[in-house]
Amino acid sequence: MSKMKTIGIIGGMGPMATVDLMKKVILATDAREDQDHIPILVDNNTDIPDRTAAILGKGESPLPELMKSADRLTDAGADFLIMGCNTAHYFLPLMMPNLRIPVINMIEETAAFCAREGYKRVGLLASGIYQRALERAGVEVVQPQGKAEESIHGMIYDGVKAGNMGYDTTAVREALAQMAAEGCEAFVLGCTEVPVAVEMYHLEGNFIDATEVLAEEAVRQAGAKVISHLPHKTACR
Protein backbone atom coordinates (compact mmCIF):
# COMPACT_ATOMS: atom_id res chain seq x y z
CA MET A 1 0.00 0.00 0.00
CA SER A 2 1.29 3.42 -0.97
CA LYS A 3 1.85 5.88 1.86
CA MET A 4 1.37 8.77 -0.54
CA LYS A 5 -1.91 10.58 -0.98
CA THR A 6 -3.98 10.04 -4.12
CA ILE A 7 -4.37 12.99 -6.50
CA GLY A 8 -7.73 13.52 -8.21
CA ILE A 9 -7.63 15.44 -11.51
CA ILE A 10 -10.80 17.13 -12.74
CA GLY A 11 -10.07 16.86 -16.46
CA GLY A 12 -11.56 17.18 -19.91
CA MET A 13 -10.85 20.93 -20.14
CA GLY A 14 -9.46 20.05 -22.66
CA PRO A 15 -8.35 16.43 -22.88
CA MET A 16 -4.80 17.24 -24.03
CA ALA A 17 -4.39 19.78 -21.21
CA THR A 18 -5.43 17.00 -18.83
CA VAL A 19 -2.75 14.71 -20.23
CA ASP A 20 -0.22 17.55 -19.96
CA LEU A 21 -1.02 18.06 -16.26
CA MET A 22 -0.72 14.36 -15.47
CA LYS A 23 2.57 14.18 -17.39
CA LYS A 24 3.94 17.12 -15.42
CA VAL A 25 2.98 15.48 -12.13
CA ILE A 26 4.87 12.35 -13.17
CA LEU A 27 7.94 14.27 -14.37
CA ALA A 28 7.97 16.35 -11.19
CA THR A 29 8.09 13.23 -9.01
CA ASP A 30 11.49 11.99 -7.85
CA ALA A 31 10.98 8.30 -8.61
CA ARG A 32 13.15 5.36 -9.69
CA GLU A 33 10.45 2.72 -10.13
CA ASP A 34 6.69 2.46 -10.57
CA GLN A 35 6.07 2.14 -6.85
CA ASP A 36 7.74 5.51 -6.17
CA HIS A 37 5.13 7.34 -8.23
CA ILE A 38 1.97 8.99 -6.93
CA PRO A 39 -1.44 7.31 -7.38
CA ILE A 40 -3.57 9.52 -9.66
CA LEU A 41 -7.26 9.37 -10.50
CA VAL A 42 -8.48 11.26 -13.59
CA ASP A 43 -12.03 12.16 -14.54
CA ASN A 44 -11.74 13.29 -18.19
CA ASN A 45 -15.17 14.93 -18.15
CA THR A 46 -15.71 16.33 -21.65
CA ASP A 47 -19.32 17.21 -20.76
CA ILE A 48 -18.15 20.25 -18.77
CA PRO A 49 -19.54 23.28 -20.69
CA ASP A 50 -17.25 26.02 -21.98
CA ARG A 51 -16.05 28.09 -19.04
CA THR A 52 -15.41 31.34 -20.89
CA ALA A 53 -18.85 31.29 -22.51
CA ALA A 54 -20.45 30.80 -19.09
CA ILE A 55 -18.51 33.70 -17.56
CA LEU A 56 -19.63 35.94 -20.44
CA GLY A 57 -23.24 34.87 -19.95
CA LYS A 58 -23.34 33.11 -23.31
CA GLY A 59 -23.41 29.50 -22.17
CA GLU A 60 -24.57 27.18 -19.45
CA SER A 61 -22.78 26.97 -16.12
CA PRO A 62 -20.05 24.33 -15.83
CA LEU A 63 -20.65 24.09 -12.08
CA PRO A 64 -22.91 20.98 -12.08
CA GLU A 65 -20.45 18.97 -14.19
CA LEU A 66 -17.45 20.25 -12.22
CA MET A 67 -19.11 19.05 -9.03
CA LYS A 68 -20.02 15.74 -10.66
CA SER A 69 -16.34 15.18 -11.43
CA ALA A 70 -15.28 16.24 -7.94
CA ASP A 71 -17.76 13.80 -6.37
CA ARG A 72 -16.74 10.92 -8.64
CA LEU A 73 -13.07 11.43 -7.78
CA THR A 74 -13.83 11.74 -4.07
CA ASP A 75 -15.91 8.57 -4.07
CA ALA A 76 -13.13 6.76 -5.97
CA GLY A 77 -10.61 7.57 -3.23
CA ALA A 78 -8.88 10.84 -4.13
CA ASP A 79 -7.40 12.68 -1.15
CA PHE A 80 -7.32 16.09 -2.83
CA LEU A 81 -8.24 17.66 -6.18
CA ILE A 82 -6.50 19.64 -8.90
CA MET A 83 -7.64 20.91 -12.30
CA GLY A 84 -5.48 22.20 -15.13
CA CYS A 85 -8.02 24.57 -16.66
CA ASN A 86 -7.21 28.14 -15.65
CA THR A 87 -10.67 29.54 -16.38
CA ALA A 88 -12.40 26.78 -14.39
CA HIS A 89 -10.85 28.29 -11.26
CA TYR A 90 -13.29 31.20 -11.65
CA PHE A 91 -15.96 28.78 -10.40
CA LEU A 92 -13.88 27.35 -7.56
CA PRO A 93 -15.37 29.63 -4.85
CA LEU A 94 -18.81 28.27 -5.81
CA MET A 95 -17.52 24.71 -5.58
CA MET A 96 -15.74 25.04 -2.25
CA PRO A 97 -18.79 24.81 0.10
CA ASN A 98 -19.76 21.46 -1.44
CA LEU A 99 -16.35 19.82 -1.79
CA ARG A 100 -15.61 16.98 0.61
CA ILE A 101 -11.84 16.98 0.11
CA PRO A 102 -9.27 19.80 -0.32
CA VAL A 103 -8.42 21.37 -3.67
CA ILE A 104 -5.17 23.07 -4.71
CA ASN A 105 -5.84 26.47 -6.28
CA MET A 106 -3.53 26.85 -9.29
CA ILE A 107 -4.08 30.61 -9.45
CA GLU A 108 -3.09 31.24 -5.83
CA GLU A 109 -0.14 28.84 -6.02
CA THR A 110 1.22 30.60 -9.12
CA ALA A 111 0.90 34.02 -7.49
CA ALA A 112 2.68 32.72 -4.38
CA PHE A 113 5.45 31.25 -6.55
CA CYS A 114 6.01 34.60 -8.29
CA ALA A 115 6.23 36.34 -4.91
CA ARG A 116 8.70 33.74 -3.55
CA GLU A 117 10.88 34.16 -6.62
CA GLY A 118 11.00 37.90 -5.96
CA TYR A 119 9.33 39.03 -9.17
CA LYS A 120 8.04 42.59 -8.99
CA ARG A 121 6.53 42.84 -12.46
CA VAL A 122 5.29 40.03 -14.72
CA GLY A 123 3.60 39.78 -18.08
CA LEU A 124 0.31 37.88 -17.98
CA LEU A 125 -0.50 35.86 -21.07
CA ALA A 126 -4.09 34.87 -21.86
CA SER A 127 -6.10 34.82 -18.62
CA GLY A 128 -7.07 37.84 -16.54
CA ILE A 129 -8.16 35.55 -13.69
CA TYR A 130 -4.62 35.81 -12.29
CA GLN A 131 -4.54 39.58 -11.93
CA ARG A 132 -6.07 39.96 -8.47
CA ALA A 133 -4.12 37.05 -6.99
CA LEU A 134 -0.83 38.43 -8.32
CA GLU A 135 -1.58 41.94 -7.10
CA ARG A 136 -2.47 40.59 -3.64
CA ALA A 137 0.92 38.87 -3.66
CA GLY A 138 2.59 42.21 -4.37
CA VAL A 139 3.37 41.50 -8.02
CA GLU A 140 2.57 44.12 -10.65
CA VAL A 141 0.83 42.76 -13.75
CA VAL A 142 1.23 43.81 -17.38
CA GLN A 143 -1.24 42.40 -19.90
CA PRO A 144 -0.91 42.62 -23.69
CA GLN A 145 -3.25 45.17 -25.20
CA GLY A 146 -4.72 45.76 -28.67
CA LYS A 147 -2.84 43.98 -31.45
CA ALA A 148 -0.53 42.34 -28.92
CA GLU A 149 -3.51 40.73 -27.20
CA GLU A 150 -4.94 39.67 -30.56
CA SER A 151 -1.64 38.03 -31.45
CA ILE A 152 -1.73 35.87 -28.30
CA HIS A 153 -5.32 34.79 -28.92
CA GLY A 154 -4.52 34.11 -32.57
CA MET A 155 -1.64 31.87 -31.57
CA ILE A 156 -3.93 29.92 -29.23
CA TYR A 157 -6.91 29.47 -31.55
CA ASP A 158 -5.43 29.60 -35.06
CA GLY A 159 -2.14 28.01 -34.00
CA VAL A 160 -2.33 25.51 -31.14
CA LYS A 161 -6.03 24.58 -31.19
CA ALA A 162 -5.96 24.30 -34.99
CA GLY A 163 -2.81 22.17 -34.88
CA ASN A 164 -1.03 24.65 -37.16
CA MET A 165 2.65 23.88 -36.69
CA GLY A 166 3.65 26.58 -39.19
CA TYR A 167 1.76 29.43 -37.52
CA ASP A 168 3.56 32.77 -37.85
CA THR A 169 4.43 33.96 -34.32
CA THR A 170 6.22 37.15 -35.36
CA ALA A 171 3.57 39.37 -33.74
CA VAL A 172 3.70 37.29 -30.53
CA ARG A 173 7.47 37.63 -30.32
CA GLU A 174 7.17 41.37 -30.80
CA ALA A 175 4.55 41.52 -28.01
CA LEU A 176 6.82 39.60 -25.64
CA ALA A 177 9.77 41.85 -26.49
CA GLN A 178 7.65 44.95 -25.85
CA MET A 179 6.49 43.69 -22.43
CA ALA A 180 10.08 42.79 -21.53
CA ALA A 181 11.10 46.33 -22.51
CA GLU A 182 8.38 47.59 -20.15
CA GLY A 183 10.09 45.83 -17.26
CA CYS A 184 8.42 42.41 -17.18
CA GLU A 185 10.83 40.01 -15.46
CA ALA A 186 8.86 36.90 -16.41
CA PHE A 187 5.75 35.79 -18.26
CA VAL A 188 2.95 33.87 -16.55
CA LEU A 189 1.49 31.30 -18.94
CA GLY A 190 -2.10 31.69 -17.78
CA CYS A 191 -3.83 29.53 -20.38
CA THR A 192 -3.47 25.79 -20.83
CA GLU A 193 -2.58 26.17 -24.53
CA VAL A 194 0.16 28.79 -24.04
CA PRO A 195 2.77 26.40 -22.54
CA VAL A 196 2.10 24.14 -25.52
CA ALA A 197 2.65 27.13 -27.84
CA VAL A 198 5.95 28.00 -26.14
CA GLU A 199 7.26 24.54 -26.93
CA MET A 200 5.60 24.20 -30.34
CA TYR A 201 6.87 27.53 -31.69
CA HIS A 202 10.14 27.71 -29.73
CA LEU A 203 9.31 31.03 -28.07
CA GLU A 204 12.00 32.69 -25.97
CA GLY A 205 11.69 34.18 -22.51
CA ASN A 206 11.49 33.56 -18.78
CA PHE A 207 8.22 31.63 -18.59
CA ILE A 208 6.26 30.59 -15.52
CA ASP A 209 4.08 27.63 -16.45
CA ALA A 210 1.11 27.68 -14.10
CA THR A 211 0.41 24.01 -14.86
CA GLU A 212 3.94 23.16 -13.75
CA VAL A 213 3.48 25.16 -10.54
CA LEU A 214 0.29 23.20 -9.84
CA ALA A 215 1.90 19.86 -10.66
CA GLU A 216 4.86 20.44 -8.36
CA GLU A 217 2.63 21.56 -5.48
CA ALA A 218 0.45 18.48 -6.01
CA VAL A 219 3.52 16.23 -5.80
CA ARG A 220 4.57 18.02 -2.62
CA GLN A 221 1.15 17.66 -0.99
CA ALA A 222 0.92 14.01 -2.03
CA GLY A 223 4.02 13.34 0.06
CA ALA A 224 6.62 12.74 -2.67
CA LYS A 225 9.91 14.49 -3.33
CA VAL A 226 9.73 17.16 -6.05
CA ILE A 227 12.00 17.51 -9.07
CA SER A 228 11.47 21.16 -9.95
CA HIS A 229 11.42 22.44 -13.52
CA LEU A 230 10.63 26.04 -12.56
CA PRO A 231 11.06 28.62 -13.87
CA HIS A 232 11.29 27.56 -17.50
CA LYS A 233 13.86 29.80 -19.15
CA THR A 234 14.57 29.72 -22.88
CA ALA A 235 17.40 31.84 -24.18
CA CYS A 236 16.87 34.40 -26.90
CA ARG A 237 18.28 33.31 -30.23
N, C-alpha and C positions, 0 to 999 in steps of 0.2 A: 504493500500500500504506500502510495506517495504521501510524503509529509507536506508537500506543497499544496497551496490552495488552487482551486480550479477556476480558470478564467472563463467567463461567458461573454461571447461577442455578439452583439446585436448587429446583424449584417444585412446584406442585400441593398446597400445604399452607396455605391452600386456593388455588384458582385465582385468585380476586379479590385475595388478598393478594400473589400472584405478580405480577399486573398492577400493583398498587400499588407494589411494590418497583421494578419496571422503570421505571414512570413517575417515581418519585422520583430514580432514577439519571439519567434524561434531564433532568429539571428542575434537577438539581444540577450539570449540566454547562454550563460557559460556552461556548456554541456559537452561531455565526451562520448556519451552513449544515449540511447533512447530513454533510459530510465532517469536520466538527469534533466529531461525536458519537462515543461509544465503541462499538465492536463488542460486542454482547451475544448470548450463546447461552442459551436457556432450555429446560430439560427439565421440562415441566409434568406431572410424574409423579403422577397421581391414584391410582396403586396403592399408594402409601406408606400403611401402616396408621396408625390413630390413635395419636398419640404419647402422649397422656395415658393412654389405656387401657393401653398397653404399660408405662408407668412404674408404674401401679397394679397391674400383674400381671393385668390383665383382657383383654388382647389380645395379638396377635402382635407381635414386634419389628419396628420399621420399618427396622432396620439393613440388611438385604439390599437393600431397594429404594432406600434412601438411597445405598448404595454403587453400585448399578446406575446411578443418575442421575449420580453423581460420575464414574464411569468413562465414561459416554456423553459427558458434557461435555468430559472430558479428551481423549478420542479425537477429538472434533470440533474441538479446537483452543483450548479455554479456557486462559487463563494462570493464573487463580485462581478460587476458588469463593465464592459467598455463598448464604445461604438466609434467607428472610424469616420463617420459622416460629420463634418463640421457643422453644417446647418441644422442637423437633428438636435444639436445641443441647445438650440433656441427653445425646444420643447422640454428640456430636462427639468426645469423648475416645476412644470405641470406633472411630470412623472414622479418626482421625488416622494410626495406624500403616499403614493401607492406601491412603491418599491419595497420588497421584503429583504433585499440584500444591498450592500453599498454599490456605488457606481463611481468610477474615476472620471472626473470632468476634464476632457482634453483641453478645453479653452483655458481653464484656470491653471492647469499644469504647465501649459506652454507659456503663459504670462509669468508664472513663478520661475520657470527656467530662464527666461530672458532677464528677469531681475537678478537672479543668482549669477548669471554670466556678466552682469554689470553693464548691459546695454542701456543706453540712455535714449536712443532714437532708432526705431526700426521701420522698415517698409513693410506694409501689410498687403499681401497679394491675395485677392479674390473674395475674402469674406469679412464683412464689417462686424461680425459677431464678436471678434476679438478685441475691438477697440476699447470698450469699457474695462475689460479685465486687464489689458495692458496698461491703461492709464491708472487704474487702481494700484497696479504694481510699480508705478512711478516711471513707466516707459512711454516716451512720446511716440506717437504713431503718425506715419506719413502714408497716405493712400494714393495710388495713381488716379489721375483725373483726366477727363476728356478723352483724347485719342490714346493716351497711355492706358487708361482703364479699358477702352475698347480693344486694345491690342492683347491684353491679358485674357479677356473673355473670348476673343477670337481664337487664341491659342488653345483654350480649353475646349471650346465647342467645335471649331472647324479643324483643329489640329488633333488633340488627344481623343476626344469622344468620337471623331470621325475616322480615327485610325490613320490620319494623314502624316506619314513619316517625313514627307518632304515639305511640310508647312514652313512658310517663310517667317522666321522669328526676328527679323531685323527690327521691327517696331518695338518688340518686347525688350530686346537688348538695349535699345535706345532709352526705353522707359526705366530700366534697371540702372543704367548709367546716370540718368538724370536724378533719380532718387538717391543714388550713392553720392552724387555731387551736392545734394541737399543735406548731407550729413547722416544718411542712414548707415548704421554700422552692420546691419544684417537684414535679411528678408524673411519674414514669417510666411511659410507656405500654408495659407489658411483655406485651402480647398483640396479635396482628395486627389484631383487630377493634376494639380500643379507640381507635386513631387515627381509624378510620372513624366510631366513635360520637361522638367529640369534634366532628367536622365535621357529622355527621348531625343531632345534637341541640343544636348550638351551645353546648357546655359551656364554662365560663370557667375560666381558670387559667394557670399557667406550666407548660406541658407539654413533656416531652422525649420525642419520638417516636423510639423505638429503630430503627425502620425507616429513618427519615431519617438517623440517625447512621450506620447501616450503608451507606446509599446514598452519602452524602458521602465516607465513607472509601474506598468502592469506586472512586469517581471519582478520588480522590486517588491511589490505588495504580495505577489504570489509566494515569495520566500526563496527565490533563486538569486544567484549572483548575476549582475548585469555586465554585459560587454557593451560599452557605450560607443555609439557612432555619431555623437553630437558634439559640436555643430558640424554640418556637412559643408566643407569649404571646397570650392572648385576654383582653381586659379584662372585668371584671365589669360587669354591666348593672344 
